[in-house]
């Protein structure tokens, strides 16, 4: 029989296992994206890459003065790739000091430009910038580390052992990203070599299997995953593009597609005959004349986008017109599926594997409460090998739920329903009895053709809402209100609290992306080595054990605390101030409780956050830990010197202002030196329970 201690240990192990699996999944999805971008042996070239290669251009333009963007030529020392109206320009510089270095970097960079990428998976200059950033790592470990230049003579000296030693050195002595960056750069170089996309003198005289083995891939993934921080969410531009695509198809296109479907059904164009086979199936034939109503419905465009476009032909001999409508209808259905997936993934926080098996039958509508729910099976939450998941039911925003029901209706005739999987494509006739994890993968591949977002994988959806909730501002709050159908931020938090997946995503994102600060703060409270009223209440409530703040326990404690805050419907706000202090708040400010930094926003309404750029040292929400000690000491010396040197020239009010600052600074320094509270420690996850 299990005692309480063993039950708790198993529970904590399960929690940590779930967090680890989430990180591993994110790393695996990013690795898949990397392999796509750098090319596998079977990856076909795009028509652009195969038809007019860089080798051809270099032979046609000996001076290398051909354009590679609207702003730059190939031989320029700086490539200006993009000059956006808002935001910083995207530039790539060629400043290598080794012989042949700039030429090699140009060749590699050329092939990660969206318009010249040989495999067609890079679609933005932001991604180009990140890939070209790997080149200095290549120089550091392959060339500089072996006293080589990038000239043809020295490239011929590169051996498999040299490259493998460089990779091992990057892993053992480099930064977190060096190992992955070097592996990525070498893979791209090998791919370009194998396909003869760069001049022979710049190629590697080796086969990619010299370094790209199954063992090496596992090692790169394992090293990266062990140091991994939650993958970045979609940025504001990417989120805007996706949401605009989604709302276009659901709000503007779906009503028109519904009219087309009703025409097909009412006209009995698509029906089952006595033999049980579909008759008049994929072709609609009209004798002697065109069907203007049908053409108006099935050659439909909205806001300049063609949503249905049937084929048409006329037979003079038989005097009938034939319309082919099934293919454009299936394409439209897949657009609607993609549109629903975007919102569904954002508001549920489910993993790719968990979304794969969802069927239309899993979407439940409660007429009495006018609420939509999705029934799911949760996986990856247990170490038990006999564990087959547990059933759960999550709330769905009304707009998402009703859109799914409308899509189900549009797929309710002919064989469009397929095997009833929500995210199944209507293209192809393959019968799918079990998804096997491929439905979402194929869906994302299809979406990449229509939305210009790089590194497009399911894990990023899980982090986007979490990031918005943490770094909330009015624009992002508007997005949340739209997605969830809630008028207030508080209602959204209540929704989040009902969805354990989103709670976990928010907590994990906060932990992974912001725990550098959060760990410092929590550890300081545990040791009693802090100064500031805002932490006193936290300390008093959370009394516990010292073993909570070591290794995995610290990670779980922070995770549990954040989940506790979110389940209580409380926002979490922590921000480092330039002086080395921290602002900690979970409040929604109003006219009655405005902090000093918001004194000039008395007339503001709605969600108001602290303004760290206008921080005042007399704020009760401000606190200090040991890392701020040197900053406090500098401030003390500055204000003391200012008061001594200018005492005769200062007004009484100014002198008192400086004296107050000196007093507050001394107070915080004394607290940090002696310990503001006793050294008793606490455990955060006791509160969560």
C-alpha positions in Angstrom: 0.0 0.0 0.0 1.4 3.4 -1.0 2.0 6.0 1.7 1.5 9.7 1.3 5.2 10.3 0.6 5.3 7.8 -2.2 2.0 9.1 -3.7 3.4 12.7 -3.6 6.7 11.6 -5.1 4.9 9.8 -8.0 2.7 12.9 -8.5 5.8 15.2 -8.6 7.5 12.8 -11.0 4.5 12.8 -13.2 4.4 16.6 -13.2 8.0 16.8 -14.2 7.6 14.1 -16.8 4.8 16.2 -18.4 6.9 19.3 -18.4 9.8 17.5 -19.9 7.6 15.9 -22.6 6.3 19.4 -23.6 9.8 20.7 -24.0 10.9 17.6 -25.9 7.9 17.9 -28.2 8.8 21.5 -29.0 12.4 20.6 -29.7 11.3 17.7 -31.9 9.0 19.9 -34.0 11.8 22.5 -34.4 14.2 19.8 -35.4 11.7 18.7 -38.1 11.6 22.2 -39.4 15.4 22.4 -39.5 15.6 19.2 -41.4 13.0 20.4 -43.9 14.9 23.7 -44.4 18.3 22.1 -44.9 17.0 19.3 -47.1 16.9 15.5 -46.8 18.2 13.2 -49.6 14.7 12.8 -50.9 13.6 16.4 -50.7 12.9 17.7 -54.2 14.2 21.0 -55.5 11.8 23.9 -56.3 11.4 24.8 -60.0 13.3 28.0 -59.3 16.3 26.3 -57.8 16.4 23.6 -60.4 16.0 25.9 -63.4 18.3 28.9 -62.7 20.9 28.1 -60.1 23.5 30.3 -58.4 26.2 28.4 -60.4 24.5 29.6 -63.6 24.2 33.2 -62.4 27.9 33.3 -61.3 28.9 32.2 -64.8 26.7 34.7 -66.5 27.8 37.6 -64.2 31.6 37.3 -63.6 31.4 40.6 -61.7 28.7 39.2 -59.4 26.6 42.3 -59.8 23.2 40.6 -60.1 20.4 41.6 -57.8 19.5 39.3 -54.8 16.8 41.7 -53.4 15.1 44.9 -54.2 17.9 46.8 -52.5 21.2 44.8 -52.9 23.5 43.0 -55.3 25.3 39.8 -54.7 28.7 41.3 -54.4 27.6 44.0 -51.8 29.2 44.0 -48.4 25.8 44.5 -46.9 22.6 42.8 -48.1 19.5 44.8 -47.3 16.7 42.3 -47.5 13.7 44.2 -46.2 12.9 47.8 -45.3 9.6 47.5 -43.5 7.4 50.5 -42.8 7.3 49.6 -39.2 10.3 48.0 -37.5 14.0 47.6 -38.1 15.4 46.8 -41.6 16.7 43.2 -42.1 20.3 43.3 -43.2 23.1 40.7 -43.6 26.7 41.8 -43.4 29.8 40.1 -44.9 32.8 41.0 -42.7 34.7 37.7 -42.5 38.5 38.2 -42.1 39.5 34.8 -43.4 40.3 34.3 -47.0 37.3 33.0 -48.9 35.0 33.5 -45.9 32.7 36.2 -47.3 32.3 34.2 -50.6 31.3 31.1 -48.8 28.9 33.0 -46.6 27.3 34.6 -49.6 26.7 31.3 -51.2 25.1 29.8 -48.1 23.1 32.9 -47.4 21.8 33.1 -51.0 20.2 29.7 -50.5 18.3 30.7 -47.4 16.6 33.7 -49.1 12.9 32.9 -49.6 13.0 33.5 -53.3 16.1 31.2 -53.8 15.6 28.6 -51.1 16.0 25.2 -52.9 13.4 23.4 -50.8 10.8 26.1 -50.6 10.2 26.1 -46.9 11.7 29.4 -46.0 9.3 32.3 -46.6 10.5 35.3 -44.6 13.6 37.3 -44.3 13.4 36.9 -40.5 14.2 33.3 -41.0 17.0 34.1 -43.4 18.5 36.3 -40.8 18.5 33.5 -38.2 20.0 31.0 -40.5 22.8 33.2 -41.7 23.6 33.8 -38.1 24.9 30.3 -38.0 27.8 31.1 -40.3 30.1 32.7 -37.6 29.8 29.4 -35.7 31.0 27.5 -38.7 34.0 29.8 -39.0 34.7 29.6 -35.3 34.8 25.8 -35.0 35.7 24.5 -38.5 38.1 27.2 -39.9 39.5 29.2 -36.9 39.6 26.1 -34.7 41.8 24.3 -37.3 43.8 27.3 -38.7 42.0 27.0 -42.1 40.8 29.5 -44.6 37.7 29.1 -46.8 39.7 28.9 -50.0 39.4 25.9 -52.3 42.8 24.7 -51.3 41.9 24.6 -47.6 38.4 23.2 -48.1 40.0 20.2 -49.7 41.7 19.5 -46.3 38.5 19.1 -44.4 37.9 15.6 -43.2 35.1 13.7 -41.5 37.1 13.6 -38.2 37.7 17.4 -38.4 34.0 18.1 -38.7 33.0 15.7 -36.0 35.6 17.1 -33.7 34.3 20.6 -34.4 30.8 19.5 -33.6 32.0 17.9 -30.3 33.9 21.0 -29.4 30.8 23.2 -30.1 28.8 20.9 -27.8 31.3 20.8 -25.0 32.6 24.4 -25.0 30.1 26.5 -26.9 27.0 28.3 -26.0 23.6 26.5 -25.9 22.9 27.2 -29.6 26.5 26.6 -31.0 26.0 22.8 -31.4 22.7 23.1 -33.2 23.9 26.1 -35.2 27.0 24.3 -36.5 25.0 21.1 -37.3 22.5 23.2 -39.2 25.1 25.1 -41.2 27.0 21.9 -42.1 23.8 20.2 -43.2 22.9 23.0 -45.6 26.4 23.1 -47.0 26.2 19.3 -47.6 22.8 19.6 -49.3 24.1 22.3 -51.6 27.1 20.2 -52.4 25.2 17.1 -53.2 22.8 19.0 -55.6 25.7 20.9 -57.2 24.0 24.2 -56.4 27.3 25.9 -55.5 30.6 25.9 -57.5 32.7 22.7 -57.2 35.6 24.6 -55.6 33.3 25.6 -52.7 31.9 22.2 -52.2 32.8 19.7 -49.4 34.6 16.7 -50.8 32.7 14.5 -48.4 29.4 12.8 -48.0 26.8 14.1 -45.6 26.9 10.8 -43.6 30.3 12.0 -42.4 28.4 13.9 -39.7 24.7 13.5 -40.4 24.0 10.2 -38.8 21.0 9.0 -36.7 23.2 9.0 -33.6 24.4 12.6 -34.3 20.8 13.8 -34.8 19.7 12.2 -31.6 22.6 13.8 -29.8 22.0 17.3 -31.2 18.3 17.0 -30.3 19.1 15.7 -26.8 21.6 18.5 -26.1 19.3 21.2 -27.4 16.3 19.8 -25.5 18.2 19.6 -22.2 19.0 23.4 -22.5 15.7 24.2 -24.3 13.6 27.2 -23.5 10.0 27.2 -24.7 9.9 27.9 -28.4 9.0 31.4 -29.3 5.3 32.1 -29.9 4.0 33.6 -33.1 4.8 37.3 -33.2 2.2 40.0 -33.7 2.6 40.1 -37.5 2.4 36.3 -37.8 -0.6 36.1 -35.5 -2.3 38.9 -37.5 -1.8 37.1 -40.8 -3.1 33.8 -39.4 -6.1 35.3 -37.7 -7.0 37.3 -40.8 -6.7 34.2 -43.0 -8.9 32.3 -40.5 -11.6 35.0 -40.2 -11.7 35.5 -43.9 -12.6 31.8 -44.5 -14.9 31.5 -41.6 -16.8 34.8 -41.7 -16.7 35.7 -45.4 -16.1 32.5 -47.4 -18.1 30.0 -45.4 -21.5 31.6 -46.0 -20.8 31.5 -49.8 -19.6 27.9 -49.7 -22.8 27.0 -47.7 -24.9 28.5 -50.5 -23.0 26.4 -53.1 -23.5 23.2 -51.0 -27.3 23.9 -50.6 -27.5 24.3 -54.4 -25.9 20.9 -54.9 -28.1 19.2 -52.4 -31.4 20.9 -53.5 -30.7 20.2 -57.2 -30.0 16.5 -56.3 -26.8 16.9 -58.3 -25.0 14.6 -55.8 -27.1 11.6 -54.8 -26.9 7.9 -54.3 -28.5 5.7 -56.9 -30.3 2.4 -56.4 -27.0 0.5 -56.7 -25.6 2.4 -53.7 -23.2 4.4 -55.9 -22.9 8.1 -56.3 -24.5 9.3 -59.6 -24.0 12.7 -61.3 -21.1 12.8 -58.8 -18.2 15.0 -59.8 -19.7 16.5 -63.0 -22.8 18.6 -63.3 -24.2 18.6 -66.8 -26.7 21.0 -68.3 -28.3 20.3 -71.7 -28.2 23.0 -74.4 -27.5 25.9 -72.1 -25.3 27.2 -69.3 -26.5 27.3 -65.7 -25.9 30.9 -64.7 -27.0 30.3 -61.1 -24.5 27.4 -60.7 -21.8 29.5 -62.3 -22.4 32.4 -60.0 -22.1 30.1 -57.0 -19.2 28.0 -58.1 -17.0 30.7 -59.7 -17.2 32.8 -56.5 -14.5 35.3 -55.3 -14.7 37.4 -52.1 -12.5 40.4 -51.6 -10.4 39.4 -54.6 -9.8 35.9 -53.4 -11.2 33.0 -55.4 -12.9 30.6 -53.0 -14.7 28.4 -55.6 -13.6 28.0 -59.2 -15.3 25.1 -61.1 -14.1 23.8 -64.4 -16.4 24.2 -67.5 -16.6 22.6 -70.9 -19.1 22.5 -73.7 -19.8 19.6 -76.2 -21.1 20.8 -79.5 -21.9 17.3 -80.6 -24.0 16.4 -77.6 -25.2 19.9 -76.9 -24.5 20.0 -73.1 -22.3 21.9 -70.8 -20.2 20.1 -68.1 -19.2 21.6 -64.8 -16.6 19.9 -62.6 -17.2 21.1 -59.0 -15.8 18.5 -56.6 -12.2 19.5 -56.6 -12.7 23.2 -55.9 -15.2 22.3 -53.2 -12.7 20.0 -51.5 -10.0 22.7 -51.7 -12.4 25.2 -50.1 -13.2 22.7 -47.3 -9.5 22.3 -46.6 -9.2 26.1 -46.2 -12.1 26.0 -43.7 -10.4 23.2 -41.9 -7.2 25.2 -41.7 -9.0 28.3 -40.5 -10.7 26.3 -37.7 -7.4 24.7 -36.7 -5.7 28.1 -36.2 -8.3 29.2 -33.7 -8.8 25.7 -32.1 -5.0 25.3 -31.5 -4.8 28.8 -30.0 -7.6 28.5 -27.6 -7.2 24.9 -26.4 -3.5 24.6 -26.0 -3.6 20.9 -27.1 -0.6 19.1 -28.4 -0.4 18.0 -32.0 -0.9 14.3 -31.1 -3.9 15.2 -29.0 -5.6 17.2 -31.8 -4.9 14.5 -34.4 -7.6 12.1 -33.2 -10.4 14.5 -32.6 -13.5 13.8 -34.6 -16.7 15.8 -35.2 -18.4 13.6 -32.6 -16.1 14.9 -30.0 -17.5 18.4 -30.3 -20.4 18.7 -27.9 -23.0 21.4 -27.8 -25.0 22.0 -24.5 -28.2 23.7 -25.7 -29.3 24.6 -22.2 -26.1 26.5 -21.3 -25.4 27.5 -25.0 -21.9 26.2 -24.6 -19.5 24.1 -26.7 -17.1 21.5 -25.4 -14.5 19.2 -26.9 -14.0 15.7 -25.5 -10.4 14.6 -25.7 -8.0 12.0 -24.4 -5.0 13.3 -22.6 -1.6 11.6 -23.0 1.9 12.0 -21.8 0.9 12.7 -18.2 2.1 9.4 -16.7 5.2 7.3 -16.5 3.1 4.1 -16.4 3.7 2.1 -19.6 0.1 0.7 -19.4 -1.4 4.2 -19.3 -3.6 4.8 -22.3 -4.6 8.4 -21.5 -7.5 9.8 -19.6 -10.7 11.4 -20.9 -11.3 15.1 -20.4 -13.7 17.7 -21.6 -12.5 21.3 -22.4 -14.6 24.4 -23.0 -14.6 25.9 -26.5 -15.4 29.5 -27.4 -18.8 29.7 -29.1 -17.4 31.0 -32.4 -15.0 28.1 -32.7 -17.6 25.5 -31.7 -20.2 26.8 -34.1 -17.7 27.1 -36.9 -16.8 23.4 -36.4 -20.5 22.4 -36.6 -20.9 24.4 -39.8 -17.9 22.6 -41.3 -19.4 19.3 -40.3 -22.6 20.3 -42.2 -20.6 21.2 -45.3 -18.9 17.8 -45.2 -22.1 15.9 -44.5 -22.8 14.7 -48.0 -21.1 12.6 -50.7 -17.9 11.2 -49.1 -16.7 14.6 -47.8 -17.1 13.4 -44.2 -14.3 10.9 -44.8 -13.6 9.0 -41.6 -15.0 11.8 -39.5 -11.7 13.3 -38.3 -12.0 17.0 -37.7 -8.7 17.9 -39.2 -8.6 15.3 -42.0 -8.0 16.6 -45.5 -10.7 16.2 -48.2 -8.0 15.6 -50.9 -7.3 12.0 -51.8 -9.4 8.9 -51.2 -7.2 7.1 -48.7 -9.2 5.6 -45.8 -7.7 6.6 -42.4 -8.7 4.3 -39.6 -6.2 5.8 -37.2 -4.5 9.2 -37.6 -1.1 7.9 -36.6 0.0 11.5 -35.9 -0.1 12.6 -39.6 -3.2 14.7 -39.9 -1.9 17.8 -38.2 1.5 17.4 -39.8 -0.1 17.3 -43.3 -2.5 20.2 -42.3 0.5 22.4 -41.4 2.3 21.5 -44.6 -0.8 22.7 -46.5 -1.1 25.9 -44.5 2.5 26.8 -45.3 1.4 27.2 -48.9 -1.2 29.9 -48.0 0.3 31.7 -45.0 3.8 33.3 -45.0 4.9 32.1 -41.6 8.2 30.2 -41.1 9.0 27.6 -38.5 5.3 26.9 -38.6 4.6 24.0 -36.1 1.9 23.1 -33.6 3.9 23.8 -30.5 4.1 27.5 -31.3 0.3 27.8 -31.0 0.5 26.5 -27.4 2.9 29.3 -26.5 1.2 32.2 -28.3 -1.8 32.7 -26.0 0.4 32.0 -23.0 2.8 34.8 -24.1 0.0 37.2 -24.8 -1.4 36.6 -21.3 1.9 37.3 -19.8 3.0 40.2 -21.9 -0.5 41.7 -22.2 -1.1 45.1 -23.7 -4.2 46.6 -25.1 -3.7 45.3 -28.7 -3.0 41.8 -27.5 -6.0 41.9 -25.1 -8.2 42.8 -28.0 -7.0 39.7 -29.8 -7.8 37.6 -26.8 -11.2 39.1 -26.5 -11.9 38.3 -30.1 -10.6 34.7 -29.9 -12.5 33.8 -26.8 -15.6 35.9 -27.3 -15.2 37.6 -24.0 -15.6 41.3 -23.3 -13.2 41.4 -20.4 -9.8 40.2 -19.6 -11.1 38.7 -16.3 -13.5 36.5 -18.2 -10.7 35.2 -20.3 -8.7 34.3 -17.2 -11.7 32.4 -15.9 -11.8 30.5 -19.2 -8.1 29.8 -18.9 -8.7 28.4 -15.4 -11.2 25.9 -16.8 -8.7 24.6 -19.4 -5.7 22.7 -17.8 -3.8 22.7 -21.0 -3.8 26.5 -21.3 -3.0 26.8 -17.6 0.0 24.5 -18.1 1.0 26.4 -21.3 0.9 29.7 -19.5 2.8 28.3 -16.5 5.4 26.6 -18.6 5.9 29.6 -20.8 6.3 31.9 -17.8 8.7 29.4 -16.2 10.8 28.8 -19.4 10.9 32.3 -20.7 10.8 34.4 -17.6 12.1 32.1 -14.8 15.6 33.7 -15.0 13.9 36.5 -13.0 11.3 34.4 -11.3 13.8 31.9 -9.9 15.9 34.7 -8.5 12.9 36.2 -6.8 11.6 32.9 -5.4 15.1 31.9 -4.2 15.5 35.3 -2.5 12.2 34.9 -0.7 13.2 31.4 0.4 16.4 32.7 1.9 14.8 35.8 3.4 17.3 37.8 1.4 15.1 40.5 0.0 13.8 44.0 0.8 10.3 45.2 -0.1 6.8 45.1 1.3 5.3 43.4 -1.8 7.0 40.1 -0.8 6.2 40.1 2.9 2.7 38.8 2.3 4.0 36.1 -0.1 6.6 35.0 2.5 4.1 34.8 5.3 1.6 32.7 3.3 4.1 30.3 1.8 6.0 28.7 4.7 7.6 25.3 3.9 10.7 23.2 3.4 14.2 23.9 2.1 14.3 20.9 -0.2 11.7 22.5 -2.4 14.2 24.9 -3.8 16.7 22.5 -5.3 16.9 21.1 -8.8 13.6 19.8 -10.2 11.7 20.7 -7.1 12.3 24.4 -7.7 11.0 24.0 -11.3 7.9 22.3 -10.1 7.3 24.7 -7.3 7.3 27.7 -9.6 5.1 25.9 -12.1 2.6 25.0 -9.4 2.6 28.6 -8.0 1.8 30.0 -11.5 -0.9 27.5 -12.0 -2.4 28.4 -8.6 -2.4 32.1 -9.6 -4.1 31.4 -12.9 -6.6 29.0 -11.5 -7.5 31.8 -9.1 -8.2 34.1 -12.0 -5.2 36.3 -11.2 -2.9 37.8 -13.8 0.9 37.4 -13.2 3.2 40.4 -13.7 6.9 40.5 -12.9 9.3 42.9 -14.5 13.0 43.8 -13.9 13.5 47.6 -13.4 16.6 49.3 -14.7 17.9 49.9 -11.2 18.0 46.2 -10.5 14.8 46.2 -8.6 11.7 44.2 -9.5 8.1 45.1 -9.9 5.7 42.4 -8.7 2.0 42.8 -9.2 -1.2 40.8 -9.8 -3.5 43.7 -9.7 -5.7 45.4 -12.3 -5.3 49.1 -11.4 -8.0 51.7 -11.3 -8.3 55.3 -10.1 -8.5 54.2 -6.5 -5.3 52.1 -6.4 -3.1 53.7 -9.0 0.7 53.0 -8.3 3.1 56.0 -8.5 4.3 55.1 -12.0 0.8 55.6 -13.3 0.0 58.9 -11.6 -0.3 60.6 -15.1 -2.9 58.0 -16.2 -5.7 58.9 -13.8 -8.2 59.1 -16.6 -7.3 55.8 -18.2 -9.8 53.0 -18.3 -9.8 49.2 -18.9 -6.8 47.0 -18.2 -3.9 49.1 -16.8 -0.5 47.7 -16.1 2.5 49.1 -14.2 4.9 51.3 -16.3 8.4 50.1 -15.4 9.9 52.9 -17.5 8.4 55.4 -15.0 9.2 53.5 -11.8 9.4 55.4 -8.5 11.5 54.0 -5.7 8.8 54.8 -3.1 6.4 52.3 -4.7 5.2 49.5 -2.3 5.2 47.0 -5.2 8.9 47.4 -5.7 11.4 45.0 -4.1 15.1 44.2 -4.3 17.2 41.0 -4.1 20.9 40.6 -3.8 21.6 41.1 -7.5 20.4 44.7 -7.1 22.9 45.4 -4.2 25.6 47.0 -6.3 23.0 49.3 -8.0 21.7 50.3 -4.6 25.2 51.1 -3.4 25.9 53.2 -6.5 22.6 55.1 -5.9 23.5 55.7 -2.3 27.0 57.1 -3.2 25.5 59.3 -5.9 22.7 60.8 -3.9 25.0 61.2 -0.8 27.6 63.0 -2.9 25.0 65.1 -4.6 23.5 66.2 -1.3 27.0 67.1 0.2 28.2 69.0 -2.8 25.0 71.0 -3.5 23.6 71.4 0.0 24.0 75.2 -0.1 22.3 75.5 -3.6 19.3 73.2 -3.0 15.9 74.3 -2.0 14.4 72.8 1.2 12.0 70.7 -0.9 14.8 69.3 -3.1 17.0 68.5 -0.2 14.2 66.6 1.5 13.5 64.7 -1.7 17.2 63.5 -1.9 17.3 62.7 1.8 14.2 60.5 1.4 15.9 58.6 -1.4 19.0 58.1 0.7 16.9 56.8 3.6 15.0 54.4 1.4 18.2 53.1 -0.3 19.9 52.6 3.1 16.9 50.7 4.4 17.0 48.3 1.4 20.7 47.8 1.7 20.4 47.0 5.4 17.7 44.5 4.7 19.7 42.7 2.1 22.8 42.6 4.4 21.0 41.4 7.5 17.9 39.6 6.1 14.6 41.4 6.2 12.9 38.3 7.6 13.9 35.1 9.3 15.6 32.4 7.2 12.6 30.0 7.4 11.7 28.7 4.0 8.4 28.0 2.3 7.0 25.7 -0.3 5.0 27.2 -3.1 3.1 24.0 -4.2 1.5 23.7 -0.8 -0.6 26.7 -1.8 -1.6 25.2 -5.1 -2.9 22.1 -3.4 
